[in-house]
Amino acid sequence: MKRVRVMQAALSLALIALVASLLSGCASWRAPTLEATGITVEALGEQFVKVAAVFEKGCIEPRSISMQACAEFRDFGIQFKQAYPLLVGLWKAARDADDPQMQRSVTEVIAHLATSLSKLAAEGLDAYGRR
Amino acid sequence: MGSSLGLVAQILPLIPDAVEALVKIIRVLRSHESTPNELKARLDAISADLDAACAKVQAVVLPEPRR
């Protein structure tokens, strides 16, 4: 079980580190920060797809993932699916507008979504591992 | 032990992707000397990748509520 905890911590840390590296990007480097933001948004989407696949399987198999965790992920997933295209649109607008304030807004939304996703992923994967 | 191995098998594919993205970001942050055309090409490529990611996210099937 200790190994499982280590793996969960690694997953969460990887996601958080991803965002932290973005946040630590020098504000005066407009283009690299915009690139980093775009890569992070893309990675966030890919991560959501993969975590959702774990939940999809675990929520069908009886007792794999708790009903509560499935319901929470469903609620989060609905919000994520609504927010993600807006986030992509925001990134494109930031790129076109060359607006530092808008880029900061994108970063804040990414940080919020990444934190929620890593927390839910840890809970769901933990429940999946306890079956 | 069996369930732990199952979980490890589920998680392992997720971590390299996250690490790979992190490495890409660090590379981008460190290599900030490029021509405007090179930069535009990279941003266009990211934009296309984001469109693809958007389509994948929209195609995700969420768990149905259980009774």
N, CA and C atoms of all chains as a GROMACS GRO file, in nm:
protein
  594
    1MET      N    1   0.083  -0.122   0.000
    1MET     CA    2   0.000   0.000   0.000
    1MET      C    3   0.086   0.126   0.000
    2LYS      N    4   0.206   0.113   0.065
    2LYS     CA    5   0.296   0.227   0.068
    2LYS      C    6   0.337   0.268  -0.074
    3ARG      N    7   0.359   0.164  -0.159
    3ARG     CA    8   0.398   0.192  -0.297
    3ARG      C    9   0.287   0.267  -0.370
    4VAL      N   10   0.162   0.230  -0.338
    4VAL     CA   11   0.048   0.296  -0.400
    4VAL      C   12   0.046   0.444  -0.363
    5ARG      N   13   0.069   0.470  -0.233
    5ARG     CA   14   0.070   0.609  -0.186
    5ARG      C   15   0.180   0.689  -0.258
    6VAL      N   16   0.293   0.625  -0.273
    6VAL     CA   17   0.405   0.692  -0.341
    6VAL      C   18   0.365   0.725  -0.485
    7MET      N   19   0.299   0.630  -0.551
    7MET     CA   20   0.258   0.652  -0.690
    7MET      C   21   0.155   0.766  -0.698
    8GLN      N   22   0.062   0.768  -0.602
    8GLN     CA   23  -0.038   0.876  -0.601
    8GLN      C   24   0.029   1.011  -0.581
    9ALA      N   25   0.123   1.011  -0.486
    9ALA     CA   26   0.194   1.136  -0.459
    9ALA      C   27   0.269   1.181  -0.584
   10ALA      N   28   0.328   1.084  -0.654
   10ALA     CA   29   0.404   1.117  -0.776
   10ALA      C   30   0.312   1.178  -0.881
   11LEU      N   31   0.193   1.119  -0.896
   11LEU     CA   32   0.097   1.170  -0.995
   11LEU      C   33   0.054   1.312  -0.960
   12SER      N   34   0.017   1.330  -0.832
   12SER     CA   35  -0.029   1.462  -0.789
   12SER      C   36   0.082   1.565  -0.803
   13LEU      N   37   0.202   1.524  -0.761
   13LEU     CA   38   0.316   1.616  -0.767
   13LEU      C   39   0.348   1.653  -0.911
   14ALA      N   40   0.337   1.554  -1.000
   14ALA     CA   41   0.366   1.582  -1.140
   14ALA      C   42   0.271   1.689  -1.194
   15LEU      N   43   0.143   1.677  -1.156
   15LEU     CA   44   0.044   1.775  -1.203
   15LEU      C   45   0.070   1.912  -1.141
   16ILE      N   46   0.096   1.909  -1.010
   16ILE     CA   47   0.118   2.036  -0.942
   16ILE      C   48   0.247   2.102  -0.993
   17ALA      N   49   0.350   2.018  -1.012
   17ALA     CA   50   0.477   2.072  -1.062
   17ALA      C   51   0.459   2.134  -1.200
   18LEU      N   52   0.370   2.073  -1.277
   18LEU     CA   53   0.341   2.124  -1.410
   18LEU      C   54   0.290   2.268  -1.402
   19VAL      N   55   0.197   2.289  -1.311
   19VAL     CA   56   0.140   2.422  -1.293
   19VAL      C   57   0.242   2.515  -1.229
   20ALA      N   58   0.316   2.463  -1.131
   20ALA     CA   59   0.414   2.547  -1.063
   20ALA      C   60   0.520   2.599  -1.160
   21SER      N   61   0.560   2.512  -1.254
   21SER     CA   62   0.661   2.554  -1.350
   21SER      C   63   0.606   2.666  -1.439
   22LEU      N   64   0.477   2.656  -1.466
   22LEU     CA   65   0.413   2.761  -1.546
   22LEU      C   66   0.410   2.892  -1.468
   23LEU      N   67   0.369   2.881  -1.340
   23LEU     CA   68   0.357   3.001  -1.258
   23LEU      C   69   0.491   3.068  -1.235
   24SER      N   70   0.598   2.986  -1.234
   24SER     CA   71   0.731   3.043  -1.208
   24SER      C   72   0.793   3.104  -1.333
   25GLY      N   73   0.725   3.090  -1.447
   25GLY     CA   74   0.777   3.147  -1.570
   25GLY      C   75   0.793   3.298  -1.558
   26CYS      N   76   0.906   3.347  -1.602
   26CYS     CA   77   0.932   3.490  -1.590
   26CYS      C   78   0.830   3.570  -1.668
   27ALA      N   79   0.768   3.667  -1.601
   27ALA     CA   80   0.660   3.744  -1.664
   27ALA      C   81   0.709   3.826  -1.783
   28SER      N   82   0.840   3.861  -1.781
   28SER     CA   83   0.890   3.943  -1.891
   28SER      C   84   0.909   3.861  -2.019
   29TRP      N   85   0.909   3.726  -2.007
   29TRP     CA   86   0.922   3.640  -2.126
   29TRP      C   87   0.783   3.613  -2.179
   30ARG      N   88   0.726   3.706  -2.246
   30ARG     CA   89   0.587   3.690  -2.289
   30ARG      C   90   0.565   3.562  -2.369
   31ALA      N   91   0.645   3.544  -2.474
   31ALA     CA   92   0.619   3.431  -2.562
   31ALA      C   93   0.643   3.294  -2.497
   32PRO      N   94   0.758   3.274  -2.427
   32PRO     CA   95   0.777   3.144  -2.362
   32PRO      C   96   0.666   3.114  -2.262
   33THR      N   97   0.619   3.216  -2.188
   33THR     CA   98   0.513   3.193  -2.092
   33THR      C   99   0.386   3.153  -2.163
   34LEU      N  100   0.358   3.216  -2.274
   34LEU     CA  101   0.239   3.182  -2.352
   34LEU      C  102   0.251   3.040  -2.407
   35GLU      N  103   0.369   3.005  -2.452
   35GLU     CA  104   0.392   2.868  -2.498
   35GLU      C  105   0.372   2.769  -2.385
   36ALA      N  106   0.431   2.801  -2.269
   36ALA     CA  107   0.419   2.712  -2.153
   36ALA      C  108   0.272   2.698  -2.113
   37THR      N  109   0.198   2.806  -2.118
   37THR     CA  110   0.056   2.801  -2.084
   37THR      C  111  -0.019   2.709  -2.179
   38GLY      N  112   0.011   2.724  -2.307
   38GLY     CA  113  -0.056   2.640  -2.407
   38GLY      C  114  -0.025   2.493  -2.389
   39ILE      N  115   0.102   2.462  -2.362
   39ILE     CA  116   0.142   2.322  -2.340
   39ILE      C  117   0.073   2.268  -2.214
   40THR      N  118   0.063   2.352  -2.112
   40THR     CA  119  -0.002   2.310  -1.988
   40THR      C  120  -0.150   2.283  -2.009
   41VAL      N  121  -0.216   2.370  -2.085
   41VAL     CA  122  -0.359   2.350  -2.114
   41VAL      C  123  -0.378   2.219  -2.190
   42GLU      N  124  -0.290   2.195  -2.285
   42GLU     CA  125  -0.299   2.070  -2.362
   42GLU      C  126  -0.278   1.949  -2.270
   43ALA      N  127  -0.175   1.956  -2.185
   43ALA     CA  128  -0.146   1.845  -2.093
   43ALA      C  129  -0.262   1.822  -1.998
   44LEU      N  130  -0.325   1.930  -1.956
   44LEU     CA  131  -0.440   1.920  -1.866
   44LEU      C  132  -0.554   1.842  -1.933
   45GLY      N  133  -0.580   1.875  -2.060
   45GLY     CA  134  -0.685   1.804  -2.135
   45GLY      C  135  -0.652   1.656  -2.150
   46GLU      N  136  -0.527   1.627  -2.185
   46GLU     CA  137  -0.485   1.487  -2.203
   46GLU      C  138  -0.498   1.411  -2.070
   47GLN      N  139  -0.459   1.479  -1.961
   47GLN     CA  140  -0.466   1.416  -1.829
   47GLN      C  141  -0.611   1.387  -1.791
   48PHE      N  142  -0.699   1.481  -1.822
   48PHE     CA  143  -0.842   1.462  -1.793
   48PHE      C  144  -0.895   1.340  -1.868
   49VAL      N  145  -0.859   1.329  -1.995
   49VAL     CA  146  -0.906   1.215  -2.077
   49VAL      C  147  -0.861   1.083  -2.015
   50LYS      N  148  -0.735   1.079  -1.970
   50LYS     CA  149  -0.681   0.954  -1.914
   50LYS      C  150  -0.743   0.921  -1.778
   51VAL      N  151  -0.758   1.023  -1.693
   51VAL     CA  152  -0.820   1.000  -1.562
   51VAL      C  153  -0.966   0.957  -1.581
   52ALA      N  154  -1.034   1.021  -1.677
   52ALA     CA  155  -1.174   0.986  -1.704
   52ALA      C  156  -1.187   0.840  -1.747
   53ALA      N  157  -1.088   0.790  -1.820
   53ALA     CA  158  -1.092   0.649  -1.864
   53ALA      C  159  -1.084   0.556  -1.743
   54VAL      N  160  -1.002   0.596  -1.643
   54VAL     CA  161  -0.992   0.515  -1.520
   54VAL      C  162  -1.127   0.515  -1.448
   55PHE      N  163  -1.190   0.632  -1.438
   55PHE     CA  164  -1.320   0.642  -1.372
   55PHE      C  165  -1.427   0.567  -1.450
   56GLU      N  166  -1.423   0.578  -1.581
   56GLU     CA  167  -1.526   0.512  -1.663
   56GLU      C  168  -1.526   0.362  -1.635
   57LYS      N  169  -1.405   0.304  -1.633
   57LYS     CA  170  -1.394   0.161  -1.607
   57LYS      C  171  -1.430   0.128  -1.461
   58GLY      N  172  -1.375   0.208  -1.370
   58GLY     CA  173  -1.395   0.181  -1.227
   58GLY      C  174  -1.536   0.204  -1.179
   59CYS      N  175  -1.611   0.289  -1.248
   59CYS     CA  176  -1.748   0.318  -1.205
   59CYS      C  177  -1.847   0.216  -1.262
   60ILE      N  178  -1.805   0.140  -1.362
   60ILE     CA  179  -1.893   0.035  -1.418
   60ILE      C  180  -1.878  -0.092  -1.336
   61GLU      N  181  -1.753  -0.126  -1.303
   61GLU     CA  182  -1.729  -0.249  -1.225
   61GLU      C  183  -1.780  -0.227  -1.083
   62PRO      N  184  -1.862  -0.319  -1.031
   62PRO     CA  185  -1.917  -0.302  -0.896
   62PRO      C  186  -1.807  -0.285  -0.792
   63ARG      N  187  -1.821  -0.184  -0.708
   63ARG     CA  188  -1.733  -0.156  -0.594
   63ARG      C  189  -1.589  -0.120  -0.632
   64SER      N  190  -1.561  -0.096  -0.758
   64SER     CA  191  -1.425  -0.054  -0.795
   64SER      C  192  -1.396   0.086  -0.741
   65ILE      N  193  -1.487   0.178  -0.771
   65ILE     CA  194  -1.476   0.315  -0.721
   65ILE      C  195  -1.609   0.347  -0.652
   66SER      N  196  -1.601   0.416  -0.539
   66SER     CA  197  -1.723   0.442  -0.462
   66SER      C  198  -1.821   0.526  -0.545
   67MET      N  199  -1.951   0.509  -0.511
   67MET     CA  200  -2.055   0.586  -0.580
   67MET      C  201  -2.032   0.736  -0.562
   68GLN      N  202  -1.985   0.771  -0.441
   68GLN     CA  203  -1.963   0.913  -0.413
   68GLN      C  204  -1.852   0.970  -0.502
   69ALA      N  205  -1.743   0.892  -0.513
   69ALA     CA  206  -1.631   0.939  -0.597
   69ALA      C  207  -1.674   0.949  -0.743
   70CYS      N  208  -1.756   0.852  -0.788
   70CYS     CA  209  -1.805   0.856  -0.927
   70CYS      C  210  -1.893   0.979  -0.949
   71ALA      N  211  -1.980   1.006  -0.850
   71ALA     CA  212  -2.071   1.121  -0.862
   71ALA      C  213  -1.991   1.252  -0.862
   72GLU      N  214  -1.888   1.257  -0.775
   72GLU     CA  215  -1.805   1.378  -0.768
   72GLU      C  216  -1.730   1.399  -0.900
   73PHE      N  217  -1.677   1.289  -0.954
   73PHE     CA  218  -1.604   1.303  -1.080
   73PHE      C  219  -1.699   1.344  -1.193
   74ARG      N  220  -1.821   1.288  -1.189
   74ARG     CA  221  -1.920   1.324  -1.291
   74ARG      C  222  -1.949   1.475  -1.286
   75ASP      N  223  -1.971   1.526  -1.165
   75ASP     CA  224  -1.998   1.670  -1.149
   75ASP      C  225  -1.880   1.753  -1.199
   76PHE      N  226  -1.760   1.708  -1.157
   76PHE     CA  227  -1.640   1.780  -1.200
   76PHE      C  228  -1.623   1.771  -1.351
   77GLY      N  229  -1.648   1.651  -1.406
   77GLY     CA  230  -1.632   1.630  -1.550
   77GLY      C  231  -1.723   1.719  -1.632
   78ILE      N  232  -1.848   1.736  -1.584
   78ILE     CA  233  -1.942   1.824  -1.656
   78ILE      C  234  -1.886   1.966  -1.660
   79GLN      N  235  -1.836   2.010  -1.544
   79GLN     CA  236  -1.778   2.145  -1.537
   79GLN      C  237  -1.653   2.156  -1.625
   80PHE      N  238  -1.570   2.052  -1.618
   80PHE     CA  239  -1.444   2.056  -1.694
   80PHE      C  240  -1.473   2.062  -1.843
   81LYS      N  241  -1.569   1.980  -1.888
   81LYS     CA  242  -1.600   1.977  -2.031
   81LYS      C  243  -1.658   2.110  -2.080
   82GLN      N  244  -1.724   2.181  -1.988
   82GLN     CA  245  -1.774   2.314  -2.025
   82GLN      C  246  -1.662   2.417  -2.024
   83ALA      N  247  -1.573   2.403  -1.923
   83ALA     CA  248  -1.468   2.504  -1.904
   83ALA      C  249  -1.354   2.490  -2.005
   84TYR      N  250  -1.325   2.367  -2.046
   84TYR     CA  251  -1.204   2.345  -2.127
   84TYR      C  252  -1.205   2.421  -2.261
   85PRO      N  253  -1.315   2.412  -2.337
   85PRO     CA  254  -1.315   2.489  -2.464
   85PRO      C  255  -1.302   2.640  -2.440
   86LEU      N  256  -1.358   2.686  -2.328
   86LEU     CA  257  -1.346   2.828  -2.295
   86LEU      C  258  -1.201   2.863  -2.264
   87LEU      N  259  -1.134   2.770  -2.195
   87LEU     CA  260  -0.993   2.790  -2.159
   87LEU      C  261  -0.906   2.796  -2.286
   88VAL      N  262  -0.936   2.706  -2.379
   88VAL     CA  263  -0.862   2.705  -2.507
   88VAL      C  264  -0.889   2.836  -2.582
   89GLY      N  265  -1.015   2.878  -2.580
   89GLY     CA  266  -1.050   3.004  -2.646
   89GLY      C  267  -0.981   3.123  -2.582
   90LEU      N  268  -0.970   3.117  -2.449
   90LEU     CA  269  -0.904   3.223  -2.375
   90LEU      C  270  -0.755   3.229  -2.411
   91TRP      N  271  -0.692   3.111  -2.423
   91TRP     CA  272  -0.550   3.106  -2.459
   91TRP      C  273  -0.530   3.166  -2.598
   92LYS      N  274  -0.619   3.131  -2.691
   92LYS     CA  275  -0.606   3.184  -2.828
   92LYS      C  276  -0.626   3.336  -2.829
   93ALA      N  277  -0.721   3.381  -2.746
   93ALA     CA  278  -0.744   3.526  -2.739
   93ALA      C  279  -0.622   3.596  -2.679
   94ALA      N  280  -0.562   3.533  -2.575
   94ALA     CA  281  -0.443   3.590  -2.512
   94ALA      C  282  -0.329   3.599  -2.613
   95ARG      N  283  -0.316   3.495  -2.695
   95ARG     CA  284  -0.210   3.494  -2.796
   95ARG      C  285  -0.231   3.608  -2.896
   96ASP      N  286  -0.356   3.623  -2.940
   96ASP     CA  287  -0.385   3.726  -3.040
   96ASP      C  288  -0.377   3.867  -2.982
   97ALA      N  289  -0.420   3.878  -2.854
   97ALA     CA  290  -0.428   4.012  -2.794
   97ALA      C  291  -0.296   4.060  -2.737
   98ASP      N  292  -0.205   3.966  -2.708
   98ASP     CA  293  -0.078   4.003  -2.646
   98ASP      C  294  -0.104   4.080  -2.515
   99ASP      N  295  -0.196   4.026  -2.434
   99ASP     CA  296  -0.242   4.094  -2.314
   99ASP      C  297  -0.192   4.020  -2.188
  100PRO      N  298  -0.099   4.080  -2.112
  100PRO     CA  299  -0.044   4.013  -1.992
  100PRO      C  300  -0.152   3.981  -1.888
  101GLN      N  301  -0.250   4.071  -1.872
  101GLN     CA  302  -0.357   4.048  -1.774
  101GLN      C  303  -0.438   3.924  -1.811
  102MET      N  304  -0.468   3.911  -1.940
  102MET     CA  305  -0.544   3.795  -1.986
  102MET      C  306  -0.462   3.666  -1.966
  103GLN      N  307  -0.333   3.676  -1.989
  103GLN     CA  308  -0.247   3.559  -1.968
  103GLN      C  309  -0.246   3.517  -1.822
  104ARG      N  310  -0.249   3.615  -1.731
  104ARG     CA  311  -0.255   3.584  -1.587
  104ARG      C  312  -0.387   3.515  -1.554
  105SER      N  313  -0.497   3.559  -1.618
  105SER     CA  314  -0.629   3.498  -1.594
  105SER      C  315  -0.628   3.352  -1.638
  106VAL      N  316  -0.569   3.327  -1.754
  106VAL     CA  317  -0.560   3.190  -1.805
  106VAL      C  318  -0.484   3.103  -1.705
  107THR      N  319  -0.372   3.156  -1.654
  107THR     CA  320  -0.290   3.082  -1.558
  107THR      C  321  -0.369   3.046  -1.433
  108GLU      N  322  -0.450   3.142  -1.384
  108GLU     CA  323  -0.529   3.118  -1.262
  108GLU      C  324  -0.632   3.008  -1.285
  109VAL      N  325  -0.699   3.011  -1.401
  109VAL     CA  326  -0.801   2.909  -1.431
  109VAL      C  327  -0.733   2.771  -1.443
  110ILE      N  328  -0.617   2.768  -1.507
  110ILE     CA  329  -0.544   2.641  -1.523
  110ILE      C  330  -0.508   2.585  -1.386
  111ALA      N  331  -0.457   2.671  -1.297
  111ALA     CA  332  -0.417   2.626  -1.164
  111ALA      C  333  -0.537   2.568  -1.089
  112HIS      N  334  -0.652   2.633  -1.100
  112HIS     CA  335  -0.773   2.587  -1.031
  112HIS      C  336  -0.817   2.450  -1.084
  113LEU      N  337  -0.823   2.437  -1.215
  113LEU     CA  338  -0.865   2.310  -1.276
  113LEU      C  339  -0.766   2.198  -1.246
  114ALA      N  340  -0.638   2.228  -1.251
  114ALA     CA  341  -0.536   2.125  -1.226
  114ALA      C  342  -0.542   2.076  -1.082
  115THR      N  343  -0.564   2.167  -0.988
  115THR     CA  344  -0.573   2.128  -0.848
  115THR      C  345  -0.693   2.036  -0.826
  116SER      N  346  -0.809   2.074  -0.882
  116SER     CA  347  -0.929   1.991  -0.867
  116SER      C  348  -0.909   1.854  -0.931
  117LEU      N  349  -0.848   1.854  -1.047
  117LEU     CA  350  -0.829   1.727  -1.119
  117LEU      C  351  -0.734   1.634  -1.044
  118SER      N  352  -0.623   1.688  -0.991
  118SER     CA  353  -0.526   1.603  -0.922
  118SER      C  354  -0.587   1.548  -0.793
  119LYS      N  355  -0.671   1.628  -0.723
  119LYS     CA  356  -0.735   1.582  -0.600
  119LYS      C  357  -0.833   1.469  -0.632
  120LEU      N  358  -0.916   1.488  -0.732
  120LEU     CA  359  -1.014   1.385  -0.770
  120LEU      C  360  -0.945   1.260  -0.822
  121ALA      N  361  -0.838   1.280  -0.898
  121ALA     CA  362  -0.765   1.165  -0.952
  121ALA      C  363  -0.708   1.081  -0.839
  122ALA      N  364  -0.652   1.147  -0.738
  122ALA     CA  365  -0.594   1.076  -0.624
  122ALA      C  366  -0.702   0.998  -0.550
  123GLU      N  367  -0.819   1.061  -0.528
  123GLU     CA  368  -0.929   0.994  -0.457
  123GLU      C  369  -0.980   0.874  -0.535
  124GLY      N  370  -1.002   0.894  -0.664
  124GLY     CA  371  -1.056   0.786  -0.746
  124GLY      C  372  -0.960   0.671  -0.761
  125LEU      N  373  -0.832   0.704  -0.781
  125LEU     CA  374  -0.734   0.598  -0.798
  125LEU      C  375  -0.710   0.524  -0.667
  126ASP      N  376  -0.721   0.597  -0.555
  126ASP     CA  377  -0.706   0.535  -0.424
  126ASP      C  378  -0.821   0.436  -0.402
  127ALA      N  379  -0.944   0.477  -0.434
  127ALA     CA  380  -1.060   0.389  -0.420
  127ALA      C  381  -1.045   0.268  -0.512
  128TYR      N  382  -0.994   0.292  -0.631
  128TYR     CA  383  -0.975   0.182  -0.728
  128TYR      C  384  -0.873   0.082  -0.674
  129GLY      N  385  -0.769   0.132  -0.607
  129GLY     CA  386  -0.663   0.046  -0.556
  129GLY      C  387  -0.705  -0.034  -0.435
  130ARG      N  388  -0.810   0.012  -0.363
  130ARG     CA  389  -0.853  -0.057  -0.241
  130ARG      C  390  -0.951  -0.170  -0.268
  131ARG      N  391  -0.992  -0.190  -0.393
  131ARG     CA  392  -1.095  -0.292  -0.418
  131ARG      C  393  -1.041  -0.432  -0.395
  132MET      N  394  -0.189  -0.712  -0.274
  132MET     CA  395  -0.076  -0.697  -0.368
  132MET      C  396  -0.126  -0.690  -0.512
  133GLY      N  397  -0.227  -0.777  -0.539
  133GLY     CA  398  -0.283  -0.779  -0.674
  133GLY      C  399  -0.347  -0.648  -0.710
  134SER      N  400  -0.424  -0.593  -0.612
  134SER     CA  401  -0.491  -0.467  -0.639
  134SER      C  402  -0.390  -0.354  -0.652
  135SER      N  403  -0.280  -0.361  -0.574
  135SER     CA  404  -0.176  -0.259  -0.584
  135SER      C  405  -0.113  -0.261  -0.722
  136LEU      N  406  -0.087  -0.380  -0.772
  136LEU     CA  407  -0.028  -0.391  -0.905
  136LEU      C  408  -0.125  -0.338  -1.010
  137GLY      N  409  -0.254  -0.365  -0.989
  137GLY     CA  410  -0.356  -0.314  -1.081
  137GLY      C  411  -0.357  -0.164  -1.084
  138LEU      N  412  -0.346  -0.106  -0.965
  138LEU     CA  413  -0.345   0.040  -0.956
  138LEU      C  414  -0.221   0.098  -1.021
  139VAL      N  415  -0.108   0.035  -0.993
  139VAL     CA  416   0.017   0.081  -1.053
  139VAL      C  417   0.004   0.078  -1.206
  140ALA      N  418  -0.058  -0.029  -1.257
  140ALA     CA  419  -0.076  -0.041  -1.402
  140ALA      C  420  -0.166   0.072  -1.455
  141GLN      N  421  -0.262   0.117  -1.372
  141GLN     CA  422  -0.350   0.225  -1.414
  141GLN      C  423  -0.278   0.360  -1.412
  142ILE      N  424  -0.196   0.378  -1.309
  142ILE     CA  425  -0.133   0.510  -1.289
  142ILE      C  426  -0.012   0.532  -1.379
  143LEU      N  427   0.064   0.427  -1.399
  143LEU     CA  428   0.190   0.441  -1.474
  143LEU      C  429   0.176   0.516  -1.607
  144PRO      N  430   0.072   0.487  -1.687
  144PRO     CA  431   0.063   0.561  -1.814
  144PRO      C  432   0.039   0.710  -1.795
  145LEU      N  433  -0.012   0.750  -1.678
  145LEU     CA  434  -0.043   0.892  -1.657
  145LEU      C  435   0.082   0.973  -1.626
  146ILE      N  436   0.173   0.915  -1.551
  146ILE     CA  437   0.288   0.991  -1.503
  146ILE      C  438   0.383   1.035  -1.615
  147PRO      N  439   0.421   0.947  -1.707
  147PRO     CA  440   0.513   0.993  -1.812
  147PRO      C  441   0.457   1.110  -1.893
  148ASP      N  442   0.325   1.112  -1.916
  148ASP     CA  443   0.265   1.223  -1.990
  148ASP      C  444   0.284   1.354  -1.916
  149ALA      N  445   0.258   1.349  -1.786
  149ALA     CA  446   0.272   1.470  -1.705
  149ALA      C  447   0.417   1.515  -1.702
  150VAL      N  448   0.507   1.420  -1.686
  150VAL     CA  449   0.650   1.454  -1.682
  150VAL      C  450   0.696   1.507  -1.818
  151GLU      N  451   0.647   1.442  -1.924
  151GLU     CA  452   0.684   1.486  -2.058
  151GLU      C  453   0.640   1.631  -2.084
  152ALA      N  454   0.519   1.662  -2.041
  152ALA     CA  455   0.469   1.799  -2.057
  152ALA      C  456   0.555   1.896  -1.977
  153LEU      N  457   0.594   1.852  -1.857
  153LEU     CA  458   0.678   1.936  -1.772
  153LEU      C  459   0.812   1.964  -1.839
  154VAL      N  460   0.870   1.860  -1.896
  154VAL     CA  461   0.999   1.875  -1.965
  154VAL      C  462   0.985   1.972  -2.083
  155LYS      N  463   0.873   1.959  -2.156
  155LYS     CA  464   0.849   2.049  -2.270
  155LYS      C  465   0.843   2.195  -2.223
  156ILE      N  466   0.775   2.216  -2.110
  156ILE     CA  467   0.761   2.353  -2.058
  156ILE      C  468   0.896   2.408  -2.016
  157ILE      N  469   0.974   2.324  -1.946
  157ILE     CA  470   1.107   2.371  -1.902
  157ILE      C  471   1.193   2.405  -2.023
  158ARG      N  472   1.183   2.321  -2.126
  158ARG     CA  473   1.261   2.346  -2.249
  158ARG      C  474   1.220   2.479  -2.312
  159VAL      N  475   1.090   2.503  -2.312
  159VAL     CA  476   1.038   2.628  -2.370
  159VAL      C  477   1.087   2.748  -2.289
  160LEU      N  478   1.083   2.735  -2.156
  160LEU     CA  479   1.123   2.847  -2.070
  160LEU      C  480   1.273   2.876  -2.082
  161ARG      N  481   1.350   2.772  -2.111
  161ARG     CA  482   1.495   2.792  -2.119
  161ARG      C  483   1.540   2.841  -2.257
  162SER      N  484   1.466   2.804  -2.360
  162SER     CA  485   1.508   2.842  -2.494
  162SER      C  486   1.422   2.956  -2.547
  163HIS      N  487   1.452   3.076  -2.500
  163HIS     CA  488   1.369   3.190  -2.539
  163HIS      C  489   1.432   3.276  -2.647
  164GLU      N  490   1.530   3.216  -2.718
  164GLU     CA  491   1.589   3.289  -2.829
  164GLU      C  492   1.541   3.225  -2.959
  165SER      N  493   1.447   3.289  -3.024
  165SER     CA  494   1.398   3.237  -3.151
  165SER      C  495   1.343   3.352  -3.234
  166THR      N  496   1.337   3.330  -3.363
  166THR     CA  497   1.288   3.435  -3.451
  166THR      C  498   1.136   3.443  -3.438
  167PRO      N  499   1.077   3.557  -3.475
  167PRO     CA  500   0.931   3.569  -3.468
  167PRO      C  501   0.859   3.461  -3.549
  168ASN      N  502   0.919   3.424  -3.662
  168ASN     CA  503   0.856   3.320  -3.745
  168ASN      C  504   0.857   3.184  -3.676
  169GLU      N  505   0.970   3.153  -3.611
  169GLU     CA  506   0.980   3.027  -3.538
  169GLU      C  507   0.879   3.023  -3.424
  170LEU      N  508   0.870   3.137  -3.356
  170LEU     CA  509   0.776   3.147  -3.245
  170LEU      C  510   0.632   3.131  -3.294
  171LYS      N  511   0.602   3.197  -3.403
  171LYS     CA  512   0.466   3.188  -3.458
  171LYS      C  513   0.434   3.043  -3.498
  172ALA      N  514   0.531   2.976  -3.556
  172ALA     CA  515   0.510   2.837  -3.596
  172ALA      C  516   0.482   2.749  -3.475
  173ARG      N  517   0.557   2.772  -3.367
  173ARG     CA  518   0.536   2.691  -3.246
  173ARG      C  519   0.399   2.720  -3.184
  174LEU      N  520   0.361   2.848  -3.181
  174LEU     CA  521   0.230   2.882  -3.125
  174LEU      C  522   0.117   2.825  -3.211
  175ASP      N  523   0.136   2.825  -3.342
  175ASP     CA  524   0.035   2.766  -3.431
  175ASP      C  525   0.023   2.616  -3.405
  176ALA      N  526   0.138   2.551  -3.383
  176ALA     CA  527   0.137   2.406  -3.356
  176ALA      C  528   0.064   2.377  -3.224
  177ILE      N  529   0.092   2.460  -3.123
  177ILE     CA  530   0.024   2.443  -2.993
  177ILE      C  531  -0.126   2.464  -3.010
  178SER      N  532  -0.161   2.564  -3.090
  178SER     CA  533  -0.304   2.593  -3.115
  178SER      C  534  -0.373   2.472  -3.178
  179ALA      N  535  -0.307   2.409  -3.273
  179ALA     CA  536  -0.364   2.289  -3.337
  179ALA      C  537  -0.375   2.175  -3.237
  180ASP      N  538  -0.272   2.159  -3.152
  180ASP     CA  539  -0.275   2.055  -3.048
  180ASP      C  540  -0.391   2.080  -2.951
  181LEU      N  541  -0.415   2.206  -2.921
  181LEU     CA  542  -0.523   2.240  -2.828
  181LEU      C  543  -0.659   2.206  -2.890
  182ASP      N  544  -0.673   2.229  -3.019
  182ASP     CA  545  -0.799   2.192  -3.086
  182ASP      C  546  -0.822   2.042  -3.078
  183ALA      N  547  -0.713   1.965  -3.097
  183ALA     CA  548  -0.724   1.819  -3.089
  183ALA      C  549  -0.759   1.775  -2.947
  184ALA      N  550  -0.694   1.838  -2.848
  184ALA     CA  551  -0.722   1.804  -2.708
  184ALA      C  552  -0.867   1.838  -2.673
  185CYS      N  553  -0.915   1.948  -2.726
  185CYS     CA  554  -1.053   1.991  -2.703
  185CYS      C  555  -1.151   1.884  -2.753
  186ALA      N  556  -1.124   1.832  -2.870
  186ALA     CA  557  -1.212   1.728  -2.928
  186ALA      C  558  -1.211   1.602  -2.841
  187LYS      N  559  -1.091   1.566  -2.791
  187LYS     CA  560  -1.080   1.446  -2.705
  187LYS      C  561  -1.158   1.467  -2.574
  188VAL      N  562  -1.145   1.587  -2.517
  188VAL     CA  563  -1.216   1.616  -2.391
  188VAL      C  564  -1.367   1.607  -2.413
  189GLN      N  565  -1.414   1.662  -2.523
  189GLN     CA  566  -1.558   1.660  -2.550
  189GLN      C  567  -1.609   1.518  -2.573
  190ALA      N  568  -1.520   1.429  -2.619
  190ALA     CA  569  -1.561   1.291  -2.648
  190ALA      C  570  -1.562   1.202  -2.523
  191VAL      N  571  -1.514   1.256  -2.410
  191VAL     CA  572  -1.508   1.177  -2.286
  191VAL      C  573  -1.650   1.141  -2.240
  192VAL      N  574  -1.667   1.012  -2.205
  192VAL     CA  575  -1.795   0.965  -2.151
  192VAL      C  576  -1.784   0.965  -1.999
  193LEU      N  577  -1.869   1.043  -1.934
  193LEU     CA  578  -1.866   1.053  -1.789
  193LEU      C  579  -1.946   0.941  -1.726
  194PRO      N  580  -1.910   0.900  -1.602
  194PRO     CA  581  -1.984   0.791  -1.538
  194PRO      C  582  -2.130   0.828  -1.517
  195GLU      N  583  -2.219   0.732  -1.543
  195GLU     CA  584  -2.362   0.754  -1.522
  195GLU      C  585  -2.391   0.745  -1.372
  196PRO      N  586  -2.486   0.826  -1.322
  196PRO     CA  587  -2.522   0.814  -1.180
  196PRO      C  588  -2.578   0.675  -1.150
  197ARG      N  589  -2.531   0.615  -1.039
  197ARG     CA  590  -2.580   0.482  -1.002
  197ARG      C  591  -2.687   0.495  -0.893
  198ARG      N  592  -2.783   0.404  -0.896
  198ARG     CA  593  -2.889   0.404  -0.794
  198ARG      C  594  -2.863   0.300  -0.687
   0.00000   0.00000   0.00000
